[in-house]
Amino acid sequence: MTTIRFNEAISLAAAATLDASLPAVSPVSLIRDVYGRIRFAVNVLRSEYPADAVAHLELARKSLGAFAAPGGTLFRDDFTDSDVLFKNPDWHDTIIGIDGPGEETGREIVVRLLDRQIVGQYWLRTDSQESEKRTAPRIVFYGIKGGVGRSTALAMLAYRLASNGKRVLLLDLDLESPGLSGLLLPEDRVSTFGIVDWLVEDAVGQGADVLRDMLSDSPLADNTTGTIRIAPAMGQGESSYLAKLARVYADVPHADTGQEQFAARIQRLVSELEAQEKPDVVLIDSRAGLHDLAAISIAGLASLVLLFATDTAQNWQGYSQLFSHWQGRPQVLRNIRPRLAIVQALFPETDQVERSTRFRQNSYELFSSTLYDQIPPGEATPLDVFSFGVDDEDAPHFPWQIRWSARLQEFDPLLSAEKGGPDDIDIESAFGRFFEGVISAAVGD
């Protein structure tokens, strides 16, 4: 007996939905549980669905081997309230390759998939109208890998914006590896509470009290016309951070919806901080890697996502996995891709033309193969097409560069130039192009 693997199972299940014996008026959807096991669902009453079609789906389910979920095909009358399943917000149109025998081999089809995941669900939860509700742009700093200068760039952009008179709100959402307050706040200026405090206190109805005492002024803005206000991950003198962190991802009771999920709580926190602080710009330090916190920041909060990368195989492979995940979910892809901008971090001092060209080409190949629309030869280009040339400077793949600088290797943003810290010339030399790109794209002046 042939062993069916995870990738094969979804392909076989999708192929089964193409069978000519199935009624076209009642499309078959797929449900994949947390173990990867699959069953079929049809949004009609069982009595309305032909018996031979039910039998076909049952045979298809059994052919999935270990990835056949227990139970038969689900219909509306299998539930007291069928909308709980069939109107679940996590259903997505998903592109799946068909690798079965015969003429279907190599095809791709779109099926409706409800993917039950323990983690990673937030990568698919986007709101196309969210940006229209915001009072200030939210710029997310993200890297598939750490160690690419993401937090330093955030600090320098905050300084530049404050120098331009902006009220800047900084949020440290890298809860597992907090460090923004250590970079931008002396110990005596760290606020009493942090974001993790709000999450645990809000779960028992005391979030509003914490909100007032979780912001600090960074001295980085002391000599500017603007302000830099920081909401750290942890508060001053914290001794129970791990005990709190272990509890923050739990759903909490909610009067209207029954349960409020972690992503909704983070979105509510950001909105409440914006209402309290009234910033001109919000900068969010995201968790690196394929983490749920990063997903919430990118898919649920951002108006602009800065994708930090160096020209290494690990970076391109990591971004390729993420982009391919979106590529298979067209609705999600359309919401997310206009927010993205690649940042070439640690741009070297030598061989700059060659390295810049190679990075841009690698970035273009990544975006064009996963996120950009493909226009078949000979067809007219639609007006709303999302596609760019390799040298198009307005394209998401065209990098904003941050230059490597020996002066910034032992970087302390709170150290004045008179005491050996970087001066405005050092900062502008390293970050000037980056500042111009971000401010033009998200801030406007």
N, C-alpha and C positions, 0 to 999 in steps of 0.2 A: 504493500500500500504506500502510495506517495505521501511524503510528509509535506504538509502545507505550512509555509512560513508567513510571518506577519504581512509582508508586502504583497505576497501572492493572494492572501485571503481577501483583501479589499478589492483587488483587481477581479478575482473570480466573482465576488458578490456583485460588483458593478456590472460585469458582463451578463450576469443572470437577469438583470433588470431590462435587458435589451430583447428578451425573448418575444417572438411574435405572438405567442399565446396570451400574453399579458394585456389587459385592457389599457389602451392609451389614455383613456379619460381619467384613470386612477393611477398616477405615477407611484412607483415604489421608491421608498426612501430607505436609507441604511442607518442603523444604530450600532455604534461600536463601543463596547463597555471598557472599563478601566484596565482590563486584561488584554484588550484587542479583539475580543470575541464579537461576532457580528450577527445581527438578526435583521429581518425586514419589517417595515411598517408601511401601512397603506391607510390613508386618511378617509376611509369609508366604513360603513357598517359591514361586518363579516358576511351578512346575508346578501349583500349587494355585489359581492366579489365572486367570480366564477370558481367552481370547485377545482377545475383543472389548473387554473392559475395558482390557487393555493397549493396544490400538490407540486407544481413546478418550483415554487419558492421553497417548499419544505425540502425537496431533493437538493436544491442549490445550497440551502443552509447546511445540510448534512455533509455536502462535499467539501466544506471548509475545514474539515478535520478538527484539530484541537481549537481552532478559532471559530467554531460554530457555537454561538451562544445558546444556552438552554432555552427551551420554549419555542413555540412556532411564531408565525407572522403576527404582528400586532395590528389590531383594527380599532376603530373608535369605540365599539361596545366592550372592549376589554378594560375600559376605565370608567370610573364614576364621573370624572371630569376629563374628557379626552384632550381638552385644550392644554392641560398641564404638559402633555407630551407634544402634541402636534403644533402648538404655538410657542414652544420653548424658544427663547431668544438665541440659543446657541446652535440652532440649525444653520448650516451654511451650504450654499452651492459649492461643490468641490469637484475639481478636475481630476479624473483618475484614468491612468493608462490601462488599456485592455491588452493583456498579454496571452490571452487564451488562443486555442487553435483556430484555424480557418481564416476567413476574410476579416475577422475582427482584430487580428493581431496588429499591434502598433497603433491602434486607434486611441483617441482620448475622448472621454464622454464626461458630461456634467451630471452628477447625482446630488441629491439632497442628503447631507450627512450630519448626524448628531454624534459628535465625538466626545465621549465621556472620558475626561482626563483628570488625573489627580493634580497635576500641575500643568501649566502651559495654556490653559483655556483663555487667559487674558490677552494672548497674542491675537486672538480673533475677535475681541470685543471692541469695536470702534463705533464712534458716533459721528456721522458726517456733518451734523449740525453743531457739534460741540464748539468749534472755533468761532461760530457766529455769536455765541453767548458770552464769550470772554471779554473782560474789560481791559486786559493787558496781554501781550504776547507771552506765551510760555515756551521757553527754549530749553530743550532737553539735551544734556551732554551724555553721550552713550558710547561705549566701546565694546566690541565683541570680546576683546582681550584687555586686561589691565596693563598698567605701566606705559601708557602712551601720552601722558601729560594732560589728561582730561580735566582733572581738578585744577591744575595750574592755569589752564586756558580759561576755565570758568572764573577763577579769581581775577584774571587780567581783564576779561570782558566786563566783569562787574565794576572794576576800577575805571575802565574807559567810559562806561555808561554813566557812572556817578560823576566823572569829570565833565560829562556833557549835561549835568544837571538832573539826571534821571533818579527816580526812586526805585531802587532795585531790591527785589525780594529773592533770597537764596534759600532753597530747600535741599537738605541733605537726605535723599531717599535711598542712599546706599546703606541701608540699615545694618547689613551683615558686616560691613567694613567702613564704619563711619570715620570721617576725617576732615570734613569741611570746616568744622569749628576749630580744630587744631591748626588748620592752615590760615584761617582768617580772623581768629579771635584769641586774644590773650586769655589765660585761664580765668582771670578775675572778671572777664566780660561775658563768659558763657552764661546763657540764660538758666534759670532755675529748672525748667523742664525742656524736654525735647520731643520729637515726633513720636517716639516710642511711648513716652509718658502719656501723650494725648490718646494714643490708640488703646492703652489699657484702662485709662480713666474714663474715656468716652464709652467703653463697653459697659460700664456700670453707671452711666448717666452723669459723669463729672467732667466731660470734655471741655465745656465752656469755661470752667474755672482755670484749667491748665492753659487754654489758648492765650490768655492775657499775659502769661509769664513764660512764653517759649520763644520770644524774639529778642535778639541782641543787635546792637549797632557795631559794625566792624570799624576799627580805627583806620582801615584802608581808605575809607571815605572821609576821614576827618578834615583833610585839606581840599576837598572838592565841594562843588555846589549841590551835589546830590547826596543820597544816602544809600547805604548797603545794610539791609536788615537780614539777619540769618536765623532760620529755624533749624537748629542742629538735630542730629539723630538722637543724641543723648544729652541730658541736662548736666548741670554742674555737680561735681562730687558724686556721681552715680556709682552705686555699689551693687545694684541688682539688675544690671542691664540684660544679662542672659536670661534671667527668670522672666523679665518682661518681654523680651524678643520672642521667647518660646510661645507666647500667647497671642501675639498681634495678628496672626494670619487667620484666626478663627472667625467664622461668621458670628454676628451678634444679633440679639432680638431686635426687631423693628416693628413699630406699631402698625404700619401700613402694609408692609410686604411680608411680614413674618420673620424673615432673616435678611440682614444686610451684609453683603459679601465684602471681602477685604478691599477689592478695587473700588467699590462704591464708597467705602469709608474714606479711602485716600482722596478720591475726587471731592468728597464733601469737605474734608480737611483743607484742601487747597482752596476751594471756593470760600470757606470761612476765613482763611488767612488773607485772601485777596480783599474780602469785604472789610476786614479789620485794618489792613495796612494800606490799601489803595495804591499799589505799586504801578509804576509805568511799565516795568518789565519783570517777568518772573524767570529765574534761572534754576533749573532742576538738575542736581547731580544724581544720575541714575546708577543703579546697580549694573555692573558689567556682566557680560555673558547672557545666556539664554535663560534668564531668571524671571519669575513672575513680576517682581518689582520693576524690572526693565520693561516688561510688556505693558504694565499699567502706565508707566511714564510715556512710552512711545505711542501706544494705541489708544490710551484713554485720556491723556493730559496735553500732549504736545501740540503746538502750532508749528514748531520747527524742531526737527531732530537732527542733531549734529553727530554723524557717524564717524568716530575717530578711528583711524587705521594707519598702520605702517605697511610698507610694501613687503609683506611676508606671506608665505603660503598659509600659515595658520589664520591670519586675518581674513584672507579671501575665502578660505574654506568655511570659516565660521559664518561670515555674512552670506555666503552662498546657501548654506542650510536654512538660515532665517528667511532669505528672500524667496527660496523655493517653497517654503511653507506658505508664504503669502501668495505666491504665484498660483497655487492650486485652489485658492479661495478668491475668486474674482471680485466679489463685493468688498472684501476686506482690502484687497490690493488697491482698488480705486480710491479708497479713503486714505490709505497710509502713504502711498508713493509721492503725492505732492508735498508732503511734509519733510522729505528726506534731503539731506545734503552731506556729502562726504567731506571729511577733513583729513588732509595729509599731515599727520603729526610728525614731529621730530624730523622735518625736512632737512637733509644733510647739507653741509657747507661745501662738499666736493661733488663733482660730476652732476651738477644740478640739472642741466638740460636733459641728459640721458635719463636720470632718475625721475625727473618730472614727467617725461614722455612715457616711460614704462609704467609708472603709477597710473597715469591717466588712461592708458590703454587697458590695463588690468581692471580698473574701475569701470570703464566703458563696457568691457566684455561681461562683467558681472551684472551690471544694470540691464544691458540690452538683451541678455539671455534669460532674464527672470522678470524684470519689472516693466520694461518698455513694451509698447504695442508693436506687434509685427505686422507690417503691411505687405501682403503678397505682391510679387512683381506684376506690373500691369494694372493694378487696382488704384483707384483714386484715393488720395490721402484724406481721411475725414478731418473736419475742422477741429474736433476735440481730441485728436490723436495725442497720445503721450509717448513721444519718441523724439530722440535727439541725435545729432551727429557727434562723433568722437571729440571734436574740437569746439563744440558749442559751449561757451562760457556760462550760459544760463542753465545748463543741464544739471540735474542732481549729481551726476557722476563726476562732473568737472570739479576738481578739489580746491578747497580753500586751504592754503598752506600755512603751517606754523613752523617757522625755521628753528632748527636746533641752535642753541646758543650756549657757549661755555659759561657766560655770565649768569645764566639762569639755572645751571645744574645744581647748585646749592641754594635753591630758591627759597627766600623768605619774604613773602609779600608785605610783611609788617615792618621790615627793616628799611630804614630810610637810606637814600642814596649817600647821604653824608656819613653813614655808618657802614658803608660797603654794600648796601642793597642795590637793586637795579634802578636806573633812572628812566625817565620817560623815553629817552632815545633808545635804550636797550629794549624796552617793552615794544615800542613802535617797530623797531627793526625785526623783532621776532614775530610779532602778532599783527602787524599792520594790515596785511592782506586779509587775514582772518576777520579782524574787526570790520573792515569794509564790507565783506560779504555778508556777515551776520546782520549787521546794522541795516544794510540796504534791504535784505530779504525779510527781516522780522520787525524791525523797530521803525524804520522809515526816516529817521533824522538823527 
